[in-house]
Amino acid sequence: MIEKIALAFLNYVEKKGYKVGIYCNVDWYKNVLTNKLKQYDLWLASYPAEDDGSIQERLRPPVGIAWQYSSAGHVPGIKGKVDMDVFYKNYEDDVDEKPAKKKTKNEAKKEQKEEAKPVVKTGITA
């Protein structure tokens, strides 16, 4: 049931042109996610019960595009605890440029007329 709902959501969001992935803890990864769901980009949370904000390498998940290593981190300028993460994938390098929308004949003609209009500047000149 979870797989069916998750796949419907992931497919819907992906069809809208967005990158998709799954965030969960390691227990969910091992015991809840199906093999189909494990094919998506995974952001896994794994940190100790006595979380002090530091990286505990022994808890680094062996899979995934990101690791939330703490929920008790501190960042200058932010009050309180924050999640701390390490990402292994740079989505800025993975951006697909969408082709320009094809213009209708009317849109093209209108654009040509706009470009053909002379530019008139008003103001005081010395």
N, C-alpha and C positions, 0 to 999 in steps of 0.2 A: 504494500500500500504506500509506504513512504517513497519507494522508488518511482512509482507511477506519478505521484504528486510532484516530486522533485523534478523529474524529467519533463513534465508538462510545463512547469515554471521555467526551468532552464532553457528549454526550446523556445518558449514564448519570448523571453528576454533576448535570447540570441537572434531571433528573427527580427527584432527591433533594431539590431545593429550593435548591441552591446557585448562586451566580453563577459563571460560568466565563469563562476567557480563556486566552490563549496567551502565554507568555514565550519570547522567542528573541532572537537577535542580528539585525542588519540583513541579514547575508548569508543567513541562513535565511529571513528575510522575503522577500527578493528571489528566492532560488533554490530553496527547498524548499516553502514554504507554497503551497497551492493557493488559487484564488479563493474556494472555499467556506470554507477555514480563515481567510482574511483577513477574513471577515465577523464574526468573534468579536472581543471586546476584546483588543487587543494591547499587550503591555508589551515594549518593544524596548530592547535593550542596544546602546549605541554609545558607545565611549570609546576614546581613543588608546592605542597600544601603550606609550607613555611616560606612563602615567596617574599624575597627581599629586593626584587627588582634586578638581580644580577642574572647573567646567562649561566645556566647549568648545562654544560655540553652533554652530560650523560642523558639528558632528557630530549636532545635534538631528535625529531622524527626522521626516519630514513627516507621518507617520501614527502612530496609536496613542493609547492612553489613559494611557500612562506611558512614561517614558524613564529607563533606568538610565544615568547619565552617568559613573559611576566605580565601580571595584571597589577603590579605594584611598583611600577617604575616612576621615576621623577624626571621632569623636563623643566628646565629654567623657563619661567614665565607662565607656567601652568600650575595652578593650585591643585593639590591633591594628587592621588595616584593615577597613573595612566598605563594603558597596555603598551608593551614593548614588543616589537616585531623585527624579524629579519626576512627580507624578501630576496629570492634567488632569481626572479624573473623581472625584467624591466619592460613593463607594458608600453612605455613610450617608444621602444624599439619595435613594437609589435602592432603599430597602428596601421590599419588599412586605409589608404586614401580612397574616399568614395569618388567615383567619376562625377563630373559636373552633370547636372540635370539637363537633358536635351530641351532646347527652347522650341516653342511653337513658332510658326511663321509670324504670327502677330507680335509675339514677344520680341523676336529678332528685329522686326521692322521698327517697333517702338524704341528699342535700344539704339538702332541706327539713327533715328530721328534725334534722340537725346544727345548722341555723340556729335551730331552735325550742328547742333545749336552753338552759336558763338558765345563765348564767355565774355560777359560785360562786367567790368569792375567799376565801382563808383567810389569816390572819395576825394580827398584833397591831395593834390600832388605839389611838390615844391618845384 
